[in-house]
Amino acid sequence: MGPVHDLAGEPTFDPMIQIDMEMGAFVSAWKHCDYVSTYMARMISQNRSDSVRHSNLFSSAVNELLEVAFRTRHADGELACRVSRQGATDRIELTFPCVPEERQFYEEAVAQVAGSEIRERYLNSVSGDLAPNREVVLLELAIDYNATLSVEEVDGDAIKLVVDLPLEGL
């Protein structure tokens, strides 16, 4: 695992941990989301100023992302969750199988997260009678965790959600 960086001059993120799983195994039990998020949070939080607080916040954020991947219910392919760090920011890169229609949804949802009406969209989403959807999860990360999100296509049949979490500064 080498440093993670963007060629456009973005800061370098140093790799910390990565977990790879077959999607079939991952989607076989909902509890895998909690197990993976808790383990990763404990591993990366020990050197933060308030390691318990950081672990709790990080675990919650990663769990939400993993649940997004879980809800796709794709049994083929692999799930990869990589965490890197640059200063006060932790970067989560979640790669999972995705059909073109879902990819379009994620691209549109991430674009909405970057929009100026994000709070209004979030409040409208959570005040409805429907169960929380994948868009609400992404809006929550942006609002509650001050996260920055992007999405990348990977090999045509998968996507990578990239979430930068400045938890140390919250």
Secondary structure, 3 states (H helix, E strand, C coil): CCCECCCCCCCCEEEEEEEEEEHHHHCCCCHHHHHHHHHHHHHHHCCCCCHHHHHHHHHHHHHHHHHHHHCCCCCCCEEEEEEEEECCEEEEEEEEECCHHHHHHHHHHHHHHCCCCHHHHHHHHHHCCCCCCHHHHHHHHHHHCCCEEEEEEECCCEEEEEEEECHHHC
